[in-house]
C-alpha cells in the first residue's frame, strides 16, 4: 500500500509524493495526475513557460471565463484554466503554497456585479 506524503496543498488541490512508488500525485479540482520524477520536472517547466497574457489576449473577445489551455498527450483532451486556477496550480507544482496576501485588482475578481 502506498504511503502518500502531502508536500503542498491549497484550496484547489494537493500534491503528494509516495516514497515506495516514487510517484507524485497531483489532485487539482476534479483532475488527478500521476508523475514520475522526470515527468514532474517537465510539467514544472511547462507551467513556467505558459504565457498568460498571450492566451488572455487571444481569447479576449470570447465569452469563455477560462482562456488558458493546457494540451495533454491525448489529442482530444485539453484542460482549460482561468488565471486564478493557473496560479493555484503553479503554487502547488512549484511548492509555493504559503503566500502572503497580495493586493487584488478588479480584474482578478471573477464576479458579476449588478447595481440595483
Kinemage of the C-alpha trace (Angstrom):
@kinemage 1
@onewidth
@group {chain A} dominant
@subgroup {mainchain}
@vectorlist {calphas} color= white
{ca unk a 1} P 0.000 0.000 0.000
{ca unk a 2} L 1.276 3.459 -0.876
{ca unk a 3} L 2.134 5.934 1.823
{ca unk a 4} L 1.307 9.353 0.396
{ca unk a 5} L 3.044 12.347 1.968
{ca unk a 6} L 1.361 15.672 1.235
{ca unk a 7} L 4.006 18.170 0.167
{ca unk a 8} L 1.794 21.061 -0.985
{ca unk a 9} L -1.847 21.920 -0.507
{ca unk a 10} L -4.173 24.818 -1.280
{ca unk a 11} L -7.897 25.459 -1.764
{ca unk a 12} L -7.877 23.868 -5.240
{ca unk a 13} L -5.957 20.689 -4.583
{ca unk a 14} L -2.897 18.986 -3.238
{ca unk a 15} L 0.390 17.487 -4.327
{ca unk a 16} L 1.611 14.333 -2.624
{ca unk a 17} L 4.568 12.011 -3.062
{ca unk a 18} L 4.842 8.267 -2.491
{ca unk a 19} L 8.298 7.152 -1.332
{ca unk a 20} L 7.581 3.499 -2.189
{ca unk a 21} L 6.456 4.114 -5.778
{ca unk a 22} L 8.482 7.307 -6.358
{ca unk a 23} L 5.337 8.865 -7.843
{ca unk a 24} L 3.951 12.382 -7.479
{ca unk a 25} L 0.158 12.586 -7.340
{ca unk a 26} L -1.408 15.937 -8.217
{ca unk a 27} L -5.081 16.350 -7.373
{ca unk a 28} L -6.430 19.633 -8.711
{ca unk a 29} L -10.161 20.403 -8.675
{ca unk a 30} L -11.604 17.349 -10.453
{ca unk a 31} L -8.344 16.202 -12.082
{ca unk a 32} L -5.841 13.673 -10.746
{ca unk a 33} L -2.477 13.241 -12.494
{ca unk a 34} L 0.427 10.976 -11.538
{ca unk a 35} L 4.027 11.813 -12.477
{ca unk a 36} L 7.388 10.160 -12.098
{ca unk a 37} L 10.349 12.434 -11.260
{ca unk a 38} L 11.169 13.294 -14.883
{ca unk a 39} L 7.539 13.923 -15.850
{ca unk a 40} L 7.034 16.137 -12.811
{ca unk a 41} L 10.102 18.198 -13.653
{ca unk a 42} L 8.906 18.575 -17.259
{ca unk a 43} L 5.452 19.634 -16.066
{ca unk a 44} L 7.017 22.291 -13.809
{ca unk a 45} L 8.964 23.725 -16.754
{ca unk a 46} L 5.870 23.581 -18.963
{ca unk a 47} L 3.784 25.548 -16.452
{ca unk a 48} L 6.500 28.176 -16.043
{ca unk a 49} L 6.597 28.672 -19.822
{ca unk a 50} L 2.868 29.399 -20.226
{ca unk a 51} L 2.345 32.962 -21.432
{ca unk a 52} L -0.847 34.008 -19.641
{ca unk a 53} L -1.053 37.391 -21.368
{ca unk a 54} L -0.864 35.761 -24.800
{ca unk a 55} L -3.784 33.409 -24.122
{ca unk a 56} L -5.923 36.054 -22.432
{ca unk a 57} L -5.363 38.407 -25.377
{ca unk a 58} L -6.001 35.687 -27.953
{ca unk a 59} L -9.385 34.801 -26.445
{ca unk a 60} L -10.352 38.217 -25.040
{ca unk a 61} L -13.415 38.523 -27.284
{ca unk a 62} L -14.867 35.159 -26.325
{ca unk a 63} L -17.447 34.633 -23.618
{ca unk a 64} L -15.392 31.864 -22.011
{ca unk a 65} L -14.191 32.562 -18.494
{ca unk a 66} L -11.344 30.094 -18.867
{ca unk a 67} L -8.875 31.013 -21.588
{ca unk a 68} L -5.571 29.273 -20.815
{ca unk a 69} L -5.277 25.836 -22.481
{ca unk a 70} L -3.068 23.009 -21.276
{ca unk a 71} L -2.787 20.408 -24.011
{ca unk a 72} L -2.497 16.793 -22.907
{ca unk a 73} L -0.861 13.890 -24.692
{ca unk a 74} L -4.340 12.709 -25.638
{ca unk a 75} L -5.024 14.826 -28.726
{ca unk a 76} L -8.728 15.292 -27.999
{ca unk a 77} L -8.331 16.370 -24.355
{ca unk a 78} L -7.359 19.914 -23.379
{ca unk a 79} L -7.537 21.299 -19.852
{ca unk a 80} L -8.688 24.923 -19.822
{ca unk a 81} L -7.993 27.159 -16.825
{ca unk a 82} L -8.517 30.769 -15.868
{ca unk a 83} L -5.734 32.943 -14.470
{ca unk a 84} L -6.564 32.212 -10.817
{ca unk a 85} L -6.721 28.450 -11.413
{ca unk a 86} L -3.387 28.513 -13.236
{ca unk a 87} L -1.777 30.428 -10.363
{ca unk a 88} L -3.195 27.926 -7.846
{ca unk a 89} L -1.862 25.043 -9.967
{ca unk a 90} L 1.558 26.684 -10.232
{ca unk a 91} L 1.618 27.244 -6.470
{ca unk a 92} L 1.059 23.529 -5.922
{ca unk a 93} L 3.542 22.314 -8.503
{ca unk a 94} L 6.251 24.852 -7.609
{ca unk a 95} L 5.683 24.168 -3.885
{ca unk a 96} L 4.772 27.804 -3.191
{ca unk a 97} L 1.529 27.289 -1.322
{ca unk a 98} L 2.367 29.615 1.561
{ca unk a 99} L 1.998 33.126 0.207
{ca unk a 100} L 1.403 36.422 1.926
{ca unk a 101} L -1.764 38.236 0.991
{ca unk a 102} L -1.269 40.017 -2.301
{ca unk a 103} L -3.256 43.001 -3.421
{ca unk a 104} L -6.100 42.205 -5.774
{ca unk a 105} L -7.034 44.251 -8.778
{ca unk a 106} L -10.576 44.489 -10.106
{ca unk a 107} L -9.611 42.169 -12.976
{ca unk a 108} L -8.505 39.441 -10.517
{ca unk a 109} L -12.014 39.156 -9.059
{ca unk a 110} L -14.272 36.940 -11.175
{ca unk a 111} L -17.657 38.279 -10.142
{ca unk a 112} L -20.659 39.740 -11.923
{ca unk a 113} L -21.604 42.949 -10.165
{ca unk a 114} L -25.123 44.317 -10.536
{ca unk a 115} L -26.104 47.793 -9.441
{ca unk a 116} L -29.696 47.896 -8.222
